[in-house]
Amino acid sequence: MNAHDALADLVISSKLVPPDVSHAIHRPRLTERLDQGVTGRLTLVIGPAGSGKNWALSSWAGRSERLPGPLAWLTLDEEDNDPLRLCAHLIAALRGAVARTGGAAPLAVSVPPLASADSVGSLVTQLLNQLSGLPSPVVLVVENLHELTAGPASALLLRLVRHAPDRLRVVLSARTVPEPALRDARLRGELTEIRSAELAFRMPELRELLAARSVELSGAEAGRLLSGTGGQPLALRLALATLPEGDDGGTRSWAAMPKQLDLVHLRREVVDRLPEECREVLLRTSIVREACPSLAQALSGRKDAGAILHRLAAEYDLVTAVDPQEPGGPVHYRHHPIVRELLRGEFAERTERRGVEAVHLAACDWYRRDGQLLQAARQAVAAGRYRLGLRLVRSVGYRLCVSGRARAVLDVLESVPARRLEGDAHAVLLGAVARIAVEPGTDVSERLRRAEELFERAASAKPASAKPASATALIAFCRMVGDQYHGRVEASLRHAREAEEHLFLPDRPYQLDDDTRAAFFLPYFGEFQWWNGRTDEARESLRRGRAGAERAGVEFAALHSRLVALRMDIGTGRPGGDDCVRELLRTIESRGWAHQQPLCAVYLAAGWWAWWRHELAEARAMLGAFRSATGRPGYGQLLESGLLEAELLLAEGQPGRTRDCLAVLRARLEHGEPPAAYRSRLLATECRAALALGLVDQVRARLRGADIGPPASARIAVVAARARTLGKEPHGALDILRLHSSAKGAHSALRADVFVEAAYAHWTRGSRHAALDAVERALETAEPLAYHRPFADNGTWLRPLLRAHRAERRTHARFVDGLLGGDDVPAAAAPAAVTTVLLTPREAQVLAALPSHLKLADIAKGQYVTVNSIKTQVKSLYRKLGVCSRREAVEAAERLGLLE
């Protein structure tokens, strides 16, 4: 009898077709992983309910272009525990795939006249023998292997897997590992395992998912969503279900997923199917994020708890083994986030309140003995022992704030009922400090007033309990950071002095030694001193802060000091070099601190350094990364990011937009003029944009009466000199620049700007030899610092001088070649050809627009000037180039190397 006739009534055809998930986002990473797996004999996709294993298989089946042969699909359910029914579905699935191989004989399995569950073994034997003769491979996907709970059915399928011929490639999905069947395949290297860690979403995939749902999240918010859900598809779906729906129908991809959102169903699938001993250990360890064998034993009271955790990881994939925290230490096991939340709720429902509290206290005792006091505080609070929890968190809270873990401290404090917290002055103060560390712009004045009030009450009730000096310093510090964040410079200065006065007094109520205090306070003090123009004092404060942090072993604070020093060095023209910037950025990103204040400013430093080297695309990318990393920048960060945006616009040839950007930045400065550290930078950029628009008289009027000699900023002197030169006073420009070229601070890269400007003044006077001397000194200053910007900004008139320098002086050859960008124009011909062509910056801008198809009116509109002004510049260009038409002007300029 033919199998088709005998078993046809047992087959449900819908179980032989993969679910349609074409509407869901594509994840090429998993498709490629499964494609690699089916090159071998056996692939196992294992994970708990909601891990996305069946979705991954369905998507792969529908989209893969690298399958080794036709696909046979079978979705199992509880009815397949009948061996005969299971065999019927296997034969039906494989018959369709074999028919598509081409050249293969149809499957012809003979069924005994009285087919029963006892006779299916012969059917499997026939099936295996016929599959071994196939001309090409067939891929069999069996979904939901965990549904086979009966021994005979499970044994039948595992026999097929164990003895599968080379032409049969098997892919299984399950929640537990069928270990006996896989042992031989693993030893032979024929098994590919894909577990829930690989099924979890990565950040690029999450971005695509959010885009499909029309949800916009910042980098920090997306990172929290990914870490909070572990990237598990079900957890992400639950989280995104609380977000607004998209308007473009993008939510259909989620709505069409299998209906597994019901947590009651999930509990039945995850918890109820476990053996009793595994369920007990899993539930009790769910109160902690990670558990090692000794902690699991303390929580469950079972000596075999470690072995059970290993089993939960190896067979059920409900916990993940992570590397030991110390070399040679015990392996730790981490719960998947969605499963942990489920288990905590299940544990609370199944256990009496006292029993839950006892487990939390057992965890608290274990963490205290292990020296993990914050974790102990968290467990004490969960057990309702609030006084104990506050005492524990106060003992380590400030050090954790210095170490970049202020959010964890804040989470513990916020889990304490307000009525218990508000009566503890030290806890209220710690909460204010932690909040400032997490979000510097937060108003904590009410908390600080409450802390001072509680300290005064304690002092009046018991004179020996006077407010400690450290508390005074911390309160002043919080107010200083808040004022500094909002740009209230005078108020910040007052609080800084008060904090500094009480900073290193001998009392130690918070277990803060001098090194930890220096690591905590001095980076902020150093930045404040830099703001106010006290750069030498700032450098000393930052040096002491970094040294204290390194001695105290607080890497976060050491990086903070380094970052502030780097920002200050870039602002004053003394950067440490490309390696320094990249190493700092790499370190901060690798620690996961790039989205935390104040270390997110590392992207600003990297952006300024890229602008320094005239790598505008990288600078703009770093500026975008900074804006994504910080939701609300501080006052200094606002100034630096606004200035960087303006400088990029100016370097891109958009002076009009530069002025608009700076006007918006000025409007956002709530307290008038910026601090001294930014004042000259802002003014210089504004004046350079105005000069690029030809507003020379306006710039000269604005700078009239300004101090342009040492120790004034070299930036202002350069702008003032350019205004003098454009006003046909090159001698006055040279007088200004001469003061700065010989001033103290010869190692500052800003001297390169001074010498480039001097070269322009000499060039304007017709002193070619003096101009080349100035270029030589500019190169000598800029080359060690890789300072490209002044040469790139003045390329139109400076490139001929650089060519002449390369031909005649032959120094700094590699640096000059880099500035010229591989210019192949013969250097010997360049000086003679262009010495008669002197272009003003306005003429250079107009010349750059002439090769386009823009009309003169359009050019005028783009440069924010009148069309008559453009016509005047064009006439001057024609005269200097000796031409009579626009086309001739472009050809002459290209021939002379005046156009890129």
Secondary structure, DSSP 8 states (H G I E B T S, - for coil): -BHHHHHGGG--GGGGS----TTS---HHHHHHHHHHTTSSEEEEE--TTSSHHHHHHHHHHH-S--SS-EEEEE--GGGGSHHHHHHHHHHHHHHHHHTSSS------B--TT--GGGHHHHHHHHHHHHTT-SS-EEEEEE-GGG--SHHHHHHHHHHHHT--TTEEEEEEESS--HHHHHHHHHTT-EEEE-HHHHS--HHHHHHHHHHTT----HHHHHHHHHHHTT-HHHHHHHHTTS---SSSTTHHHHTS-S---HHHHHHHHTTTS-HHHHHHHHHHTTSSEE-HHHHHHHH--TTHHHHHHHIIIII-SEEEE--SSTT---EEEE-HHHHHHHHHHHHHHS-HHHHHHHHHHHHHHHHHHT-HHHHHHHHHHTT-HHHHHHHHHHHHHHHHHTT-HHHHHHHHHTS-HHHHTT-HHHHHHHHHHHHHH-TTS--HHHHHHHHHHHHHHHHH-GGG---HHHHHHHHHHHHHHHHHHT-HHHHHHHHHHHHHHTT-S--TT---HHHHHHHHHHHHHHHHHHTT-HHHHHHHHHHHHHHHHHHT-HHHHHHHHHHHHHHHHHTT----HHHHHHHHHHHHHTT-TTSTTGGGHHHHHHHHHHHTT-HHHHHHHHHHHHHH-SS--HHHHHHHHHHHHHHHHHTT-HHHHHHHHHHHHHH-TTSS--HHHHHHHHHHHHHHHHHTT-HHHHHHHHTT---STTS-HHHHHHHHHHHHHTT-HHHHHHHHHHHHTSS-TT-THHHHHHHHHHHHHHHHT-HHHHHHHHHHHHHHHGGGT--HHHHHTHHHHHHHHHHHHHHT--SHHHHHHHHTS--S-TTHHHHHHTT----HHHHHHHHHTTSS--HHHHHHHTTS-HHHHHHHHHHHHHHHT-SSHHHHHHHHHHTT---
